[in-house]
Amino acid sequence: MAIKNLAYKFGSIKKSKPRFGRGIGSRLGVTCGKGPEGQTKRAGGSVGNVFQGGQTVLVKRLPLLRGTRNVKKSIKNLLVNLSSFPIGVAEVDARSLVKFSPGKKVKVLGNGEISSKIKVFAHEFSKTAKEKIEKLGGEAVVIE
């Protein structure tokens, strides 16, 4: 063991808290580290986090929204086209073709063509989709 390897145990030396207003040589004298005069130098002189320099605050500029929202209107149908159906499958659940979450409904649209007889399960079908499925002898099953 050499003298150059000696060190204080970690945590044994406590750093003293800064002493404000004790002369210019202390780095924290006169203005105590708060800078020149002004509102922010005073005690309790901080501005709020929504203060925008005297401009009307954003929260007050927005209209007041009262009442409840219609949840049923906000639920949108998830749409699936016939072109996205896999080829050579006897049965397809349309929910497996989209990122399905409970409370939403899957609707099958008639864009695209299908080549074989297929049984499709979905919440809703468009007229053209239902016609194209049943034209080939398939079945469009409405699920609840």
C-alpha positions in Angstrom: 0.0 0.0 0.0 1.4 3.4 -1.0 0.4 6.9 0.1 -0.8 7.7 -3.4 -3.4 4.9 -3.2 -5.0 6.1 0.1 -8.4 7.7 -0.2 -11.3 8.7 2.0 -14.1 6.2 2.4 -17.0 7.1 0.0 -19.6 9.2 1.8 -17.3 10.2 4.7 -16.7 13.7 3.4 -19.8 15.8 3.4 -20.1 18.7 1.0 -21.2 21.8 2.9 -24.4 23.6 1.7 -23.8 26.9 -0.2 -23.9 30.1 1.9 -25.6 32.8 0.0 -24.9 36.6 0.4 -21.5 36.2 2.1 -19.5 38.6 -0.2 -18.4 38.7 -3.8 -15.6 36.2 -3.3 -17.9 33.4 -2.5 -19.5 33.3 -6.0 -22.9 33.5 -4.3 -22.7 37.0 -2.8 -24.6 40.2 -3.5 -27.5 38.8 -5.6 -27.1 35.3 -4.2 -26.9 33.6 -7.6 -30.3 34.9 -8.7 -29.0 37.4 -11.3 -29.8 41.2 -11.6 -32.9 42.9 -10.4 -36.4 41.9 -11.5 -39.5 39.8 -10.7 -37.6 36.5 -10.5 -35.2 37.8 -8.0 -37.9 38.5 -5.4 -39.1 36.0 -2.9 -42.1 34.1 -4.5 -41.5 35.9 -7.8 -41.6 32.9 -10.1 -44.1 32.9 -13.0 -46.5 30.1 -13.4 -46.0 27.4 -16.0 -49.0 28.6 -18.0 -47.9 32.2 -18.0 -47.4 33.5 -21.6 -46.1 37.0 -21.1 -49.4 38.7 -20.5 -51.1 37.0 -23.5 -54.4 35.3 -22.7 -53.5 31.8 -21.6 -54.3 29.0 -24.1 -56.6 27.2 -21.6 -58.8 30.4 -21.4 -58.8 30.8 -25.2 -60.3 27.4 -25.9 -64.1 27.0 -25.8 -65.7 25.4 -22.9 -66.9 21.9 -23.7 -69.9 20.9 -21.6 -72.0 17.8 -21.4 -71.1 14.2 -22.2 -69.8 12.7 -25.4 -71.7 10.1 -27.5 -69.5 7.1 -27.2 -71.5 5.1 -29.9 -70.6 7.8 -32.5 -66.9 7.7 -31.7 -66.7 3.9 -32.4 -65.8 3.5 -36.0 -66.1 0.4 -38.1 -63.0 -1.5 -39.0 -63.0 -2.0 -42.8 -61.8 -5.1 -44.7 -61.8 -5.5 -48.4 -62.4 -8.8 -50.3 -59.0 -8.4 -51.9 -57.3 -8.9 -48.5 -58.9 -12.3 -47.9 -56.5 -15.3 -48.1 -56.7 -17.6 -51.1 -57.8 -21.2 -50.8 -59.3 -21.0 -47.3 -62.8 -22.3 -46.6 -63.7 -20.1 -43.6 -62.5 -16.6 -42.7 -63.2 -14.5 -39.6 -62.8 -10.9 -40.7 -61.7 -9.9 -37.2 -58.4 -11.9 -37.7 -57.5 -9.7 -40.7 -57.5 -6.3 -38.8 -56.2 -5.2 -35.5 -59.5 -5.9 -33.7 -60.4 -4.6 -30.3 -63.6 -5.3 -28.3 -66.3 -2.7 -28.8 -65.5 -2.2 -32.5 -67.2 -3.7 -35.5 -65.7 -5.2 -38.6 -67.3 -4.4 -42.0 -66.5 -6.3 -45.2 -66.3 -4.2 -48.4 -66.6 -5.4 -51.9 -63.3 -4.1 -53.3 -61.4 -6.9 -55.0 -62.3 -10.3 -56.2 -62.5 -13.8 -54.6 -61.8 -16.9 -56.6 -63.4 -19.7 -54.5 -66.3 -20.5 -52.3 -65.7 -19.1 -48.8 -67.6 -18.6 -45.6 -67.0 -15.2 -44.0 -67.8 -14.1 -40.5 -68.1 -10.3 -39.8 -70.4 -7.8 -38.1 -71.5 -6.1 -41.3 -71.3 -6.6 -45.1 -71.7 -4.1 -47.9 -74.2 -5.1 -50.7 -71.4 -5.8 -53.3 -69.4 -7.9 -50.8 -72.4 -10.0 -49.9 -73.3 -10.4 -53.7 -69.7 -11.5 -54.6 -69.5 -14.0 -51.7 -72.9 -15.6 -52.4 -72.3 -15.5 -56.2 -69.6 -18.2 -55.8 -71.8 -20.3 -53.4 -70.2 -18.9 -50.3 -71.9 -17.6 -47.1 -71.8 -14.2 -45.4 -72.5 -14.8 -41.7 -73.3 -11.8 -39.6 -72.0 -12.1 -36.0 -73.2 -10.1 -33.0 
